[in-house]
Amino acid sequence: MKLDEIREIAKQHNIKTAKLKKAELVRAIQQAEGNEQCFDAGKAAACGQEKCLWREDCD
């Protein structure tokens, strides 16, 4: 997912996006949604969240 798309989702959750990098933004969105902040944490192979919005970009 492109950074502009992620920023738009973040804004929907009232997250300030100015200085955050992609991974930081995604984790902030995950937190705002009440999910584990696991994006880019090396858990993709074992997380079991096959329908996660961030799955394609996750490591």
C-alpha positions as CSV (number, residue, x, y, z in Angstrom):
1,M,0.0,0.0,0.0
2,K,1.3,3.4,-0.9
3,L,2.2,5.9,1.9
4,D,-0.5,8.4,0.7
5,E,-3.1,5.7,1.2
6,I,-1.8,4.9,4.6
7,R,-1.8,8.5,5.6
8,E,-5.5,8.8,4.6
9,I,-6.4,5.9,6.8
10,A,-4.4,7.4,9.6
11,K,-6.3,10.7,9.3
12,Q,-9.6,8.8,9.6
13,H,-8.3,7.7,13.0
14,N,-7.2,11.2,13.9
15,I,-3.5,10.2,13.8
16,K,-1.1,13.0,13.0
17,T,1.0,11.8,10.0
18,A,3.6,14.5,9.5
19,K,6.8,12.9,10.7
20,L,5.9,9.3,10.9
21,K,7.4,6.6,8.7
22,K,5.3,3.9,7.0
23,A,5.8,1.3,9.7
24,E,5.1,3.8,12.5
25,L,1.9,4.9,10.8
26,V,0.7,1.3,10.3
27,R,1.4,0.5,13.9
28,A,-0.4,3.6,15.1
29,I,-3.4,2.6,13.0
30,Q,-3.3,-0.9,14.4
31,Q,-3.3,0.5,17.9
32,A,-6.2,2.9,17.2
33,E,-8.2,-0.1,15.9
34,G,-7.4,-2.1,19.0
35,N,-5.2,-4.6,17.2
36,E,-1.7,-5.9,18.0
37,Q,1.0,-3.5,16.8
38,C,2.8,-6.2,14.9
39,F,3.4,-4.6,11.5
40,D,7.0,-5.2,10.2
41,A,7.9,-7.0,13.4
42,G,9.0,-10.2,11.7
43,K,5.9,-12.1,12.7
44,A,4.1,-12.3,9.3
45,A,4.8,-16.0,8.8
46,A,3.3,-16.9,12.2
47,C,0.7,-14.3,12.9
48,G,-2.3,-16.1,11.4
49,Q,-3.9,-12.9,10.2
50,E,-4.3,-13.8,6.5
51,K,-6.9,-11.1,5.8
52,C,-4.9,-8.3,7.5
53,L,-5.0,-5.0,5.5
54,W,-1.2,-4.7,5.9
55,R,-0.3,-8.4,5.1
56,E,1.1,-7.7,1.6
57,D,3.7,-5.2,3.0
58,C,4.5,-7.0,6.3
59,D,7.7,-8.9,7.1
